[in-house]
Amino acid sequence: MRGMGNMQNMMKQMQKMQKKMAEAQEELGEKRLEGTAGGGMVTVVVTGHKEIVDVQIKQDVVDPDDVEMLQDLVLAATNDALKKADELANSTMGQFTKGMNLPGMF
């Protein structure tokens, strides 16, 4: 019956890990990451869950004759912020899958 004890122990470990993962996931949502473009002319702020919460555009960059440049800057700042959110999520959630050889969990 020794195998049963190991199985229960493993289940407890998994439950503990799931709880920690859920907490980490929640913390990600509270984090704020900032992406910028045009030397800070455009700033986009996202949460760790990749939700855009703020967009700031400096007045100097608003040129009615060059709307395309403004669109490019907003796009670049957004992608910058999302990339940072991805990196944070990977480093935060990656700690749970390191050293575990579970198929389908990356």
C-alpha positions in Angstrom: 0.0 0.0 0.0 3.1 2.3 -0.1 2.2 3.4 -3.6 -1.1 5.0 -2.4 0.8 7.3 0.0 3.1 8.5 -2.8 0.1 9.1 -5.1 -1.7 11.2 -2.4 1.5 13.1 -1.8 1.8 13.8 -5.5 -1.8 15.0 -5.7 -1.2 17.3 -2.7 1.8 18.7 -4.5 -0.1 19.3 -7.7 -2.9 21.1 -5.8 -0.4 23.3 -4.0 1.2 24.1 -7.4 -2.2 24.8 -9.0 -2.9 27.2 -6.2 0.4 29.0 -6.6 -0.1 29.1 -10.4 -3.6 30.7 -9.9 -2.0 33.3 -7.5 0.8 34.1 -10.0 -1.8 34.4 -12.8 -3.8 36.9 -10.7 -0.6 38.9 -9.9 0.1 39.1 -13.6 -3.2 40.9 -14.1 -2.2 43.5 -11.5 1.2 44.2 -13.1 1.6 47.2 -15.5 4.0 47.2 -18.4 4.8 50.2 -20.5 5.6 50.2 -24.2 6.9 53.4 -25.9 7.7 54.6 -29.4 9.1 57.7 -31.0 11.4 58.4 -28.0 8.5 58.4 -25.6 6.1 60.4 -27.8 3.6 57.5 -27.6 3.2 55.3 -24.5 0.9 52.3 -24.2 0.3 50.6 -20.8 -0.9 47.0 -20.6 -1.5 44.6 -17.7 0.2 41.3 -17.4 -2.9 39.8 -19.0 -2.3 41.9 -22.1 -5.2 44.3 -21.5 -4.5 47.8 -22.7 -5.2 50.2 -19.8 -3.7 53.5 -21.0 -2.5 55.2 -24.2 -0.7 58.5 -24.0 0.2 60.6 -27.1 2.3 63.7 -26.8 0.8 66.7 -28.6 3.9 67.3 -30.6 3.5 64.1 -32.5 0.0 64.8 -33.6 0.3 66.0 -37.2 -2.9 66.1 -39.3 -0.8 65.8 -42.4 1.0 62.7 -41.2 -1.6 60.4 -39.5 0.2 57.3 -40.7 3.3 58.2 -38.6 1.1 58.5 -35.5 -0.6 55.1 -36.3 2.8 53.5 -36.7 4.0 54.9 -33.4 0.8 53.7 -31.6 1.3 50.2 -33.2 5.0 50.1 -32.2 4.3 51.2 -28.6 1.5 48.6 -28.3 3.7 45.8 -29.7 6.5 46.9 -27.3 4.1 46.7 -24.3 2.7 43.4 -25.4 6.1 41.9 -25.8 7.0 43.0 -22.3 3.8 41.4 -21.0 4.7 38.1 -22.8 8.2 38.1 -21.3 6.8 38.7 -17.8 4.2 35.9 -18.3 6.8 33.5 -19.5 9.2 34.2 -16.7 6.4 34.2 -14.1 4.6 31.0 -15.3 7.7 29.3 -16.5 8.9 28.6 -13.0 6.0 26.1 -12.6 6.9 24.0 -15.7 10.7 24.0 -15.2 12.0 20.6 -14.4 8.6 19.0 -14.9 8.3 16.7 -17.9 4.6 17.0 -18.4 3.4 16.6 -22.0 1.4 19.5 -23.3 2.5 22.0 -20.6 4.7 24.7 -22.0 
